[in-house]
């Protein structure tokens, strides 16, 4: 939500029930993903990247502000998304990945050859494993050829690029 993360559970009848707000983190959490270690990563568009470690009872978190570290590519305008099991950070300086083993941020070799260092506003994988992108001078998608192998397909909608609302983009397939 706009003031942090909230815990819900699905009951035996498949109904969603609200439990409580998770304490220790009060930032807007539009972009968030869980890594393979159970950490929650939050890309707060205007404030940066956070790594949250949940307590055993799931009621509170310990917060590490990744954007304060020297290895962070950007302090704001972060779009966090999942591509297969990888966590991707699209920023105003290109596309990066979270190295989940080393807990560091590295340049995304798969996508940076096409995207370069331009600002990325949307980076989202669809159900067919294609990855849609809207960047400063680029609209299209990466078509998956095989696991971790993509080819870029430009969109004919590129001429509409400057008419889009950059911070509220959404892809519908």
MIDOSE-1310 file (N, C-alpha, C; in nm, 2 decimals, decimal comma, always signed):
residues 173
xxxx	+0,08/-0,12/+0,00/+0,00/+0,00/+0,00/+0,09/+0,13/+0,00; +0,02/+0,24/+0,01/+0,09/+0,37/+0,01/+0,17/+0,39/+0,14; +0,14/+0,31/+0,25/+0,22/+0,33/+0,37/+0,28/+0,21/+0,42; +0,33/+0,12/+0,33/+0,40/+0,00/+0,37/+0,33/-0,13/+0,32
xxxx	+0,37/-0,24/+0,39/+0,32/-0,37/+0,35/+0,22/-0,42/+0,45; +0,12/-0,49/+0,40/+0,02/-0,55/+0,49/+0,01/-0,70/+0,47; -0,02/-0,77/+0,57/-0,03/-0,92/+0,57/-0,17/-0,96/+0,56; -0,20/-1,05/+0,46/-0,33/-1,12/+0,44/-0,31/-1,27/+0,44
xxxx	-0,42/-1,34/+0,46/-0,41/-1,48/+0,45/-0,53/-1,53/+0,37; -0,52/-1,65/+0,31/-0,63/-1,71/+0,24/-0,68/-1,82/+0,33; -0,81/-1,81/+0,36/-0,87/-1,91/+0,45/-0,91/-2,04/+0,37; -0,97/-2,13/+0,44/-1,00/-2,26/+0,38/-1,10/-2,25/+0,27
xxxx	-1,18/-2,14/+0,27/-1,28/-2,12/+0,16/-1,23/-2,03/+0,05; -1,09/-2,01/+0,05/-1,02/-1,93/-0,05/-1,06/-1,78/-0,05; -1,11/-1,73/+0,07/-1,13/-1,59/+0,09/-1,01/-1,53/+0,15; -0,99/-1,40/+0,10/-0,87/-1,33/+0,16/-0,91/-1,26/+0,28
xxxx	-0,83/-1,27/+0,39/-0,86/-1,21/+0,51/-0,74/-1,12/+0,55; -0,77/-1,00/+0,59/-0,67/-0,90/+0,64/-0,62/-0,94/+0,78; -0,49/-0,95/+0,80/-0,43/-0,98/+0,93/-0,39/-0,85/+1,00; -0,29/-0,78/+0,94/-0,23/-0,66/+1,01/-0,13/-0,60/+0,91
xxxx	-0,09/-0,47/+0,95/+0,02/-0,40/+0,88/+0,15/-0,46/+0,93; +0,24/-0,48/+0,84/+0,37/-0,53/+0,89/+0,45/-0,40/+0,93; +0,50/-0,41/+1,06/+0,57/-0,29/+1,11/+0,72/-0,28/+1,07; +0,77/-0,16/+1,07/+0,91/-0,14/+1,04/+0,94/-0,08/+0,91
xxxx	+0,83/-0,07/+0,82/+0,85/-0,02/+0,69/+0,73/+0,06/+0,65; +0,74/+0,19/+0,62/+0,62/+0,27/+0,60/+0,62/+0,34/+0,46; +0,70/+0,29/+0,37/+0,71/+0,35/+0,24/+0,61/+0,29/+0,14; +0,57/+0,37/+0,04/+0,48/+0,32/-0,06/+0,55/+0,19/-0,13
xxxx	+0,47/+0,09/-0,15/+0,52/-0,04/-0,20/+0,46/-0,09/-0,32; +0,46/-0,01/-0,43/+0,40/-0,05/-0,55/+0,47/-0,16/-0,62; +0,61/-0,15/-0,62/+0,69/-0,26/-0,68/+0,76/-0,34/-0,57; +0,72/-0,47/-0,56/+0,79/-0,55/-0,46/+0,79/-0,69/-0,51
xxxx	+0,90/-0,76/-0,48/+0,92/-0,90/-0,51/+0,99/-0,97/-0,40; +0,97/-1,11/-0,39/+1,04/-1,19/-0,30/+1,15/-1,26/-0,36; +1,27/-1,26/-0,30/+1,38/-1,34/-0,36/+1,38/-1,48/-0,31; +1,48/-1,56/-0,35/+1,49/-1,70/-0,32/+1,52/-1,73/-0,18
xxxx	+1,56/-1,62/-0,10/+1,59/-1,64/+0,04/+1,47/-1,59/+0,13; +1,36/-1,55/+0,07/+1,25/-1,50/+0,14/+1,25/-1,35/+0,18; +1,35/-1,28/+0,13/+1,36/-1,14/+0,15/+1,26/-1,07/+0,06; +1,21/-0,96/+0,10/+1,12/-0,88/+0,02/+1,20/-0,76/-0,03
xxxx	+1,20/-0,74/-0,16/+1,27/-0,62/-0,22/+1,16/-0,52/-0,27; +1,17/-0,40/-0,23/+1,08/-0,30/-0,27/+1,15/-0,19/-0,35; +1,10/-0,16/-0,47/+1,14/-0,05/-0,55/+1,05/+0,07/-0,53; +1,09/+0,16/-0,45/+1,00/+0,28/-0,43/+1,04/+0,38/-0,53
xxxx	+0,95/+0,41/-0,62/+0,98/+0,49/-0,74/+1,06/+0,62/-0,72; +1,03/+0,69/-0,61/+1,09/+0,82/-0,59/+1,20/+0,81/-0,48; +1,22/+0,70/-0,41/+1,31/+0,70/-0,30/+1,42/+0,59/-0,31; +1,40/+0,49/-0,39/+1,51/+0,40/-0,41/+1,47/+0,25/-0,39
xxxx	+1,57/+0,17/-0,36/+1,55/+0,03/-0,34/+1,58/-0,02/-0,20; +1,49/-0,10/-0,15/+1,50/-0,15/-0,01/+1,50/-0,30/-0,01; +1,57/-0,36/+0,08/+1,56/-0,50/+0,11/+1,50/-0,52/+0,25; +1,40/-0,60/+0,26/+1,33/-0,62/+0,38/+1,35/-0,77/+0,43
xxxx	+1,38/-0,79/+0,55/+1,39/-0,93/+0,61/+1,27/-0,94/+0,70; +1,19/-1,03/+0,68/+1,07/-1,06/+0,76/+1,11/-1,13/+0,89; +1,04/-1,10/+1,00/+1,06/-1,17/+1,12/+0,99/-1,31/+1,10; +1,02/-1,40/+1,19/+0,96/-1,54/+1,19/+0,81/-1,54/+1,20
xxxx	+0,75/-1,44/+1,27/+0,60/-1,43/+1,28/+0,54/-1,35/+1,17; +0,62/-1,30/+1,07/+0,58/-1,22/+0,96/+0,51/-1,09/+1,00; +0,54/-1,04/+1,12/+0,47/-0,91/+1,16/+0,55/-0,79/+1,16; +0,68/-0,81/+1,14/+0,77/-0,69/+1,13/+0,89/-0,72/+1,04
xxxx	+0,96/-0,61/+0,99/+1,07/-0,63/+0,90/+1,19/-0,55/+0,95; +1,31/-0,60/+0,91/+1,43/-0,52/+0,93/+1,46/-0,47/+0,79; +1,49/-0,34/+0,78/+1,51/-0,27/+0,65/+1,65/-0,24/+0,62; +1,69/-0,27/+0,50/+1,83/-0,23/+0,45/+1,80/-0,14/+0,33
xxxx	+1,85/-0,02/+0,33/+1,83/+0,07/+0,22/+1,94/+0,05/+0,12; +1,91/-0,02/+0,01/+2,02/-0,05/-0,09/+2,06/+0,07/-0,17; +1,97/+0,17/-0,19/+2,01/+0,29/-0,26/+2,12/+0,37/-0,19; +2,14/+0,35/-0,06/+2,24/+0,42/+0,01/+2,38/+0,36/-0,02
xxxx	+2,39/+0,25/-0,08/+2,52/+0,18/-0,10/+2,58/+0,23/-0,23; +2,71/+0,23/-0,24/+2,78/+0,28/-0,36/+2,75/+0,19/-0,48; +2,71/+0,07/-0,47/+2,69/-0,02/-0,58/+2,55/+0,00/-0,65; +2,47/+0,09/-0,59/+2,34/+0,11/-0,64/+2,34/+0,20/-0,77
xxxx	+2,27/+0,15/-0,87/+2,28/+0,23/-1,00/+2,19/+0,36/-1,00; +2,10/+0,36/-0,91/+2,01/+0,48/-0,91/+1,94/+0,49/-0,78; +1,91/+0,62/-0,74/+1,84/+0,64/-0,61/+1,69/+0,66/-0,63; +1,65/+0,68/-0,75/+1,51/+0,70/-0,77/+1,46/+0,65/-0,91
xxxx	+1,33/+0,65/-0,93/+1,27/+0,61/-1,05/+1,31/+0,46/-1,08; +1,29/+0,38/-0,98/+1,32/+0,24/-0,99/+1,19/+0,16/-1,01; +1,19/+0,07/-1,12/+1,08/-0,02/-1,14/+1,14/-0,16/-1,12; +1,08/-0,23/-1,02/+1,13/-0,36/-0,99/+1,04/-0,46/-1,05
xxxx	+1,09/-0,57/-1,11/+1,00/-0,67/-1,17/+1,08/-0,80/-1,16; +1,00/-0,91/-1,19/+1,05/-1,05/-1,19/+1,05/-1,10/-1,34; +1,17/-1,15/-1,38/+1,18/-1,22/-1,50/+1,22/-1,36/-1,47; +1,13/-1,46/-1,49/+1,15/-1,59/-1,44/+1,18/-1,59/-1,29
xxxx	+1,30/-1,63/-1,25/+1,33/-1,63/-1,11/+1,43/-1,51/-1,08; +1,46/-1,43/-1,17/+1,55/-1,32/-1,15/+1,47/-1,19/-1,12; +1,53/-1,11/-1,03/+1,48/-0,98/-1,00/+1,55/-0,87/-1,08; +1,47/-0,80/-1,15/+1,52/-0,70/-1,25/+1,49/-0,56/-1,19
xxxx	+1,58/-0,47/-1,21/+1,56/-0,33/-1,17/+1,58/-0,24/-1,29; +1,47/-0,18/-1,34/+1,48/-0,09/-1,45/+1,49/+0,05/-1,39; +1,58/+0,13/-1,43/+1,61/+0,26/-1,37/+1,62/+0,37/-1,48; +1,66/+0,49/-1,43/+1,68/+0,60/-1,52/+1,82/+0,59/-1,59
xxxx	+1,90/+0,48/-1,55/+2,03/+0,46/-1,62/+2,04/+0,32/-1,68; +1,93/+0,26/-1,71/+1,93/+0,13/-1,78/+1,87/+0,01/-1,69; +1,91/-0,11/-1,73/+1,85/-0,23/-1,67/+1,96/-0,31/-1,59; +1,92/-0,34/-1,46/+2,02/-0,41/-1,37/+1,95/-0,53/-1,32
xxxx	+2,02/-0,62/-1,26/+1,97/-0,74/-1,19/+2,02/-0,75/-1,05; +1,94/-0,80/-0,96/+1,98/-0,83/-0,82/+2,05/-0,97/-0,82; +2,18/-0,97/-0,79/+2,25/-1,10/-0,78/+2,21/-1,15/-0,64; +2,12/-1,25/-0,64/+2,06/-1,29/-0,51/+2,16/-1,37/-0,43
xxxx	+2,26/-1,43/-0,49/+2,36/-1,50/-0,41/+2,45/-1,41/-0,33; +2,49/-1,30/-0,40/+2,59/-1,21/-0,34/+2,52/-1,08/-0,29; +2,38/-1,07/-0,30/+2,31/-0,96/-0,25/+2,37/-0,83/-0,31; +2,39/-0,83/-0,44/+2,45/-0,71/-0,50/+2,37/-0,68/-0,63
xxxx	+2,39/-0,56/-0,69/+2,33/-0,52/-0,81/+2,43/-0,52/-0,92; +2,39/-0,58/-1,03/+2,49/-0,59/-1,14/+2,41/-0,55/-1,27; +2,49/-0,51/-1,37/+2,43/-0,47/-1,50/+2,37/-0,60/-1,56; +2,25/-0,59/-1,62/+2,18/-0,70/-1,69/+2,25/-0,72/-1,83
xxxx	+2,33/-0,81/-1,84/+2,40/-0,84/-1,97/+2,30/-0,88/-2,08; +2,19/-0,95/-2,04/+2,09/-0,99/-2,13/+2,02/-0,88/-2,20; +1,99/-0,77/-2,13/+1,90/-0,66/-2,18/+1,98/-0,53/-2,21; +2,09/-0,51/-2,15/+2,16/-0,38/-2,16/+2,21/-0,36/-2,30
xxxx	+2,24/-0,46/-2,38/+2,29/-0,44/-2,51/+2,19/-0,37/-2,60; +2,06/-0,39/-2,57/+1,95/-0,32/-2,65/+1,92/-0,19/-2,58; +1,90/-0,19/-2,45/+1,85/-0,08/-2,38/+1,95/+0,03/-2,36; +2,08/-0,01/-2,33/+2,18/+0,08/-2,30/+2,16/+0,15/-2,17
xxxx	+2,19/+0,28/-2,16/+2,19/+0,36/-2,04/+2,07/+0,45/-2,03; +1,96/+0,43/-2,12/+1,85/+0,51/-2,12/+1,75/+0,48/-2,00; +1,67/+0,57/-1,97/+1,57/+0,55/-1,87/+1,46/+0,45/-1,91; +1,43/+0,36/-1,82/+1,32/+0,26/-1,85/+1,20/+0,29/-1,76
xxxx	+1,08/+0,29/-1,81/+0,96/+0,32/-1,74/+0,88/+0,20/-1,71; +0,89/+0,10/-1,80/+0,82/-0,03/-1,78/+0,90/-0,14/-1,82; +0,91/-0,25/-1,74/+0,98/-0,37/-1,78/+0,90/-0,48/-1,71; +0,83/-0,56/-1,79/+0,73/-0,65/-1,74/+0,72/-0,78/-1,82
xxxx	+0,73/-0,89/-1,76/+0,72/-1,02/-1,83/+0,57/-1,07/-1,83; +0,53/-1,12/-1,95/+0,39/-1,17/-1,96/+0,39/-1,32/-1,95; +0,27/-1,38/-1,96/+0,25/-1,52/-1,94/+0,32/-1,61/-2,04; +0,36/-1,55/-2,16/+0,43/-1,62/-2,26/+0,58/-1,60/-2,25
xxxx	+0,62/-1,54/-2,14/+0,76/-1,52/-2,10/+0,83/-1,41/-2,19; +0,75/-1,33/-2,26/+0,80/-1,22/-2,33/+0,81/-1,10/-2,23; +0,91/-1,01/-2,26/+0,93/-0,90/-2,16/+0,91/-0,77/-2,24; +0,81/-0,70/-2,19/+0,77/-0,57/-2,25/+0,84/-0,46/-2,19
xxxx	+0,88/-0,36/-2,27/+0,96/-0,25/-2,23/+0,91/-0,12/-2,29; +0,91/-0,02/-2,20/+0,89/+0,12/-2,25/+1,01/+0,20/-2,19; +1,09/+0,25/-2,27/+1,20/+0,33/-2,23/+1,20/+0,47/-2,30; +1,30/+0,55/-2,27/+1,30/+0,68/-2,32/+1,29/+0,69/-2,47
xxxx	+1,37/+0,60/-2,54/+1,37/+0,60/-2,69/+1,34/+0,46/-2,74; +1,26/+0,38/-2,67/+1,24/+0,24/-2,71/+1,11/+0,19/-2,66; +1,03/+0,13/-2,75/+0,91/+0,06/-2,71/+0,91/-0,07/-2,78; +0,88/-0,18/-2,72/+0,87/-0,31/-2,78/+0,87/-0,42/-2,68
xxxx	+0,92/-0,54/-2,72/+0,93/-0,65/-2,62/+1,05/-0,74/-2,66; +1,10/-0,81/-2,56/+1,20/-0,91/-2,58/+1,13/-1,04/-2,59; +1,14/-1,10/-2,71/+1,07/-1,23/-2,73/+1,17/-1,34/-2,69; +1,11/-1,43/-2,60/+1,20/-1,54/-2,55/+1,22/-1,65/-2,66
xxxx	+1,34/-1,67/-2,69/+1,38/-1,78/-2,79/+1,40/-1,91/-2,72; +1,47/-1,90/-2,61/+1,50/-2,02/-2,52/+1,53/-1,96/-2,38; +1,55/-2,04/-2,28/+1,57/-2,00/-2,15/+1,69/-1,89/-2,15; +1,66/-1,78/-2,09/+1,75/-1,66/-2,08/+1,81/-1,62/-2,22
xxxx	+1,74/-1,65/-2,33/+1,78/-1,60/-2,46/+1,66/-1,53/-2,52; +1,68/-1,40/-2,55/+1,58/-1,31/-2,60/+1,62/-1,24/-2,73; +1,53/-1,20/-2,81/+1,55/-1,12/-2,92/+1,45/-1,00/-2,91; +1,50/-0,88/-2,94/+1,42/-0,76/-2,92/+1,33/-0,74/-3,05
xxxx	+1,20/-0,71/-3,03/+1,10/-0,69/-3,13/+1,05/-0,54/-3,11; +1,09/-0,45/-3,19/+1,04/-0,31/-3,17/+0,89/-0,30/-3,20; +0,82/-0,20/-3,13/+0,68/-0,18/-3,15/+0,65/-0,07/-3,25; +0,54/-0,09/-3,32/+0,50/+0,02/-3,41/+0,44/+0,14/-3,33
xxxx	+0,42/+0,12/-3,20/+0,37/+0,23/-3,11/+0,47/+0,33/-3,07; +0,60/+0,31/-3,12/+0,70/+0,40/-3,07/+0,67/+0,55/-3,09; +0,60/+0,58/-3,19/+0,57/+0,73/-3,21/+0,48/+0,78/-3,10; +0,41/+0,70/-3,02/+0,33/+0,74/-2,91/+0,40/+0,76/-2,78
xxxx	+0,53/+0,73/-2,78/+0,61/+0,73/-2,66/+0,60/+0,86/-2,58; +0,60/+0,97/-2,64/+0,59/+1,10/-2,57/+0,45/+1,14/-2,52; +0,35/+1,06/-2,55/+0,22/+1,08/-2,50/+0,18/+0,99/-2,38; +0,27/+0,91/-2,34/+0,24/+0,82/-2,23/+0,27/+0,88/-2,09
xxxx	+0,20/+0,84/-1,99/+0,22/+0,88/-1,85/+0,33/+0,78/-1,80; +0,45/+0,82/-1,79/+0,56/+0,74/-1,76/+0,56/+0,66/-1,63; +0,50/+0,71/-1,52/+0,51/+0,65/-1,39/+0,39/+0,56/-1,36; +0,29/+0,55/-1,46/+0,17/+0,46/-1,43/+0,15/+0,37/-1,55
xxxx	+0,25/+0,32/-1,61/+0,23/+0,23/-1,73/+0,19/+0,09/-1,69; +0,11/+0,03/-1,77/+0,06/-0,11/-1,75/+0,05/-0,18/-1,88; +0,09/-0,30/-1,88/+0,08/-0,38/-2,00/-0,04/-0,48/-1,99; -0,13/-0,49/-2,09/-0,24/-0,59/-2,09/-0,22/-0,67/-2,22
x	-0,21/-0,80/-2,20/-0,20/-0,89/-2,32/-0,33/-0,94/-2,36
